[in-house]
Structures are given as C-alpha cells and as structure tokens.
C-alpha cells in the first residue's frame, strides 16, 4: 500500500505533533483527534483536522494512531480499544513503553515504539525507533516514511531505545544551555543579544550539518579549527580545565538513573 493510500490521523499530541501534521497533511486524506476543548477544536480546524468526541471515534476513523498520552494512562486508555485497533497501526511516542509492554496491552495489534525530540517541530529532529515491532514490512515502510518527514530516524534494539531517546531527547536542553552561555559571552564582549544568539545557533547548526555530511570524527573537526598557539586551542584547554567533557557525560548518566 502506498503512503498516499493511507489515512493518517492522531490520538492526542502536543504542539510538536501538530506541526508534524502540518508537514505531512499534503500526503494524507484527513486527520482526526480527540475533541476535548474549544481551543482544541479551533486548533484542529486551523490545520484542516476533525476533532472527534471520544476515543472510539478517533480509532474508527484512523489507520495510524499515534499514542501520545501520558505513560501511566496507556493501559486505561488503550485496553478497552483492543478490538477496535485490530486492523490499525499504533505508533507510540510514550516514554518507557517498548514493544513488550504494548504487546501485553494490545496483543495481536500492529504497534511500534518511538522516542522523538523537540526539533521534530521544524523537521530537524531525531527519532529513536525500536527495531522490535509487530508491524508488517509494508506497515513499517509507511511508518518510517512518515517519521522521516520529521528528521533522522535511528532504529535501535529494545535495550538501547530509551538510551538513544534520552540522548536525543534530553540533550537539546544541554545544547540550549551551551547556546545561552556562548550568547552571554558574545554579549559580554559587545555583541547585541539577538545577533549573539543568531551567530551561536547558526554555528551549532552548521557544525552539526558538517559532521553529518562528512562523517568526520568530532575530534578531527576540533583539531581542524585549532591552529598551533592560536585562540581556539586556548579555549579548548579552558573547557577541558572546566570539565566540560565529563560534565556532559555525567548529565546523560544522570538522566538515565
């Protein structure tokens, strides 16, 4: 089945998933989601979506259901819908819910677990996707195509799904802190704040694109900027003295505890 033949709709989502729909709706027949407030109805109508009155109506109108409810609500919300979901695809973005957990609640239903991050809202995210799923090859191809509209998709073993999700999902906060700090440094030396953030954010974007495009080891990229006795190597030494490298490793360790 071609992607265009699918009707892709959503269960419940935050603003980032609304933007996902904005990116994907040109290839979908219609989008629906649970109707819960006037604001929700307005947001749906603005995106050409239909706000449904209850969960059963959402599932009945859907081929792909994105499960974005809170993890503690999964069993309560989805167990009663097991029969209705029998011929659907459940695409989970619920934290800690891997294939084994979903199979306990929805045995026999096609489901796949993923962990997206906030940059999916601008199509530059990274989505950790569990290799183990109950999707057919055809369903998997459709889902991966859908996710690919949000950024890079990295398929991981179950044991690594939430490690990858943590690195991709939590690290934007760490990068934002670095952007803020570098911006402060630029302001300290006379650059207007708006210009400072633009310089720093573009530098981060460009550096990331350079690494992805070339496949260079980050250390080689660092060395390429460090002239003997130059300013950059002095800054690198200052960062090493401050423990930047170990601080980032410890930050990830802390999030996984």
N, C-alpha and C positions, 0 to 999 in steps of 0.2 A: 504493500500500500504506500502510495506517495504521501509525503508530508502534507501536500495541498489537499489531500482527501480526508485528512483528519480534522476533527473539530476540537480545538484545544481550549480548555476552559479551566477556571481556577476555583479552588475550595475557599481559601482565606489567605490573605497575603498582606504584607506591609507595603509601604510606598515603593520599595525597590522592585517588588513583583509587578506593581502597576506599571512601572517604567519598562519592565520586561515585556508586558503586553503591548506597550506602545511600539516596541521594536519588532514584535512578532505578528501583530494582528493582520498585517497585509497578507499573510500566508494562511490565515485561519478564517473559517466561515463565521464563527461567532464566539464570544467569550461570556461566561456567566460566573457569578459568585454569590455567596450567601448574603441576603439582604438583612442588615441589622440596624441601620440608622439612615436618616435623611441625608447626612453627609456622604454615607456610602453610596446611596442611590445617585447622588449628584456626581460623585467621582466615577461611578460606572458609566453613567450616561455620557460624561465628557470623553470617555475612551471608547464609546461605541459598544459597551458591555451591557448585559442584562443582569439586574440584581434579583436573585431568587429569594423566596420566602423561607425555605428550610433546606436542610442538608440533603434530603431525599430528592428534592427538585434539582439541586445542583448536580448530583450524581447522575440522575436520569438524563440530563441534558448534556452530559460530558463524555468524552472518550478518554481524555487525560485529566486526572485530578491531582493538582499539586497540594500536598498536605503540608500546610504551614502553620498549623495550630500548635499551641504550646505542648511540649513533650508529655506533660502529665495528663493532658486531655486526650491523647491519641486513642487509648483503648475505649474510653467512654464515648467518644465521638464516632469512631470508625467501626467498632464491633457490630453495632446494630445495622450497619450498611453493608455487611459482608456479602450478602446475596446480591444486592444491587450493584456491587462493584465487580461481580464475577467476570464480566467481559470488558472491564475498564483497565486502565493503567494508572497506578498510584505512584506519583513522583514525590518522594518525601524530601523535605528540607528540614525535618525535625531533628534537633540535636540529640545525639546518643541512640537514635533509632536506626539500627542496622537491619539487614535482611532477615536475620534470625528472629529479631523482635517482631518485625512486621509479619512474618510467617505465623507466629503464634496468634496474632490478632486476626489476620486475613489469610488463612491457609487456602492455597489454590488461586489466589488473586495475583495478577502481574504487578510487581512493585519493584522499585529501585530507590536506594537511599543516596542522597547527595548532601554536600555542605557547601553552599555558596558564600561569597563575601560581599561586602557593601559596594565595591566598584562594579558589580554587575549592573548597577543602575545607569552606568554610562557605557555599558558594553565592553568594559575592560577588566572584568572580574576573573577570578579563578574558581572553578567548581570542582571540588573533590567528589568523585563518583565511585561508589562501591562496585567492584568487579562482579561480586556475587549478587545476582538478582534473579527474579523469576520471569523476566521478560524474554520473549522470543527474540530471535535475531532481527526480525522485521521491526518489532516494537523498540528494541534497543537502538536501532539506527535512527528511528524517528525522534526518540528522546535525546540522543546525543546531538542530533542536528538542532533541536530546539535549544538545548543548553549551550551549544556553540555560538548562538546569537548573543550570548551574554559575556563571552570571553573564552578563556582557555579551559578545557575540560581535562582533568587528570584522573585516570582510572586507577584506583588503589585497592589492595587487598583489604579485607574487612578489618584486620588488626591495625591497619595504618590509616583507615578512613578518617577517624577523628583527630589523628595526629596531623594529617595533611590539612584537615579542616581547621584545626587550631592555628597552624602556621599561616594559612591563607586568610583565616577569618579574624584572628586577633592582631596579627602584625600590621594591618592598616592603621591601628591605633598607635603602634610604635613608630611607624613611618610618619604619621601625622605629628607626633611629638618631635621627631627629628626636623620636620619641615618648620614647625613652630620655632624650635631653638635656632636653626640656621637663619630663619627670618629675623629673629631677635638680634642675632649677631650682625646681620646686614643693617638693621635699623640703628644699632649701636654705633655703626660706622658711617651713618648718614643717609642710607638708602630709605626712601619713603616706604612705609609698611606694605602698601599694595604692590609696589614694584618688587619689594623683597620677596613676598610670597610667590609672585609670578616667576621670578628668577629661580627660586629654590624648587618650586613644584615642577617647572619645566625641566630643570636639571635632573630631578628624580625620574621623571617620565622618560627623558632622553637616555639616561643611563640604563634604565630597565630595558628599553627597546633595543639599545645597542647590545646588551648581553644576550637578549633573546635572538636577535638577528645573527649574531656572530658565534654564539655558543662559547664565548671566551670564559675562562675561569675568572671569577671576580678578582682574585689576587693579581692576575695579569693585567686586568683593566686598571687596577690601582697603580701597579708599577708603571704603566704607560703614561700616567699623569705625573709621576714623581721624578722630576729632574734631580740629578745629584746636587745636593746642597740647596735645593730650591724650597719654595714656600710650602708646597703640598706635602713633602715628606716631613717637614716640621709639624704640620697639622696632624699628619698620621701618627707621629710619635706622641703628640699631645693626647690624641684619642686613645692610644694604647696605654699611656700612663693613667688615663682616667678610667680604664677598664671597660671601654665601650663594647668590645667583642664579648667578653664574659657576661656583661650586663644583658645583652640581647639573648644569649643562650639561657641565662637564668630566667629571663622573662618568659621564654617558651616553656621551660621546665615548670615554672610556677603555674602557668595556665593549664598544664596537664596534670597537676596534682589533684 
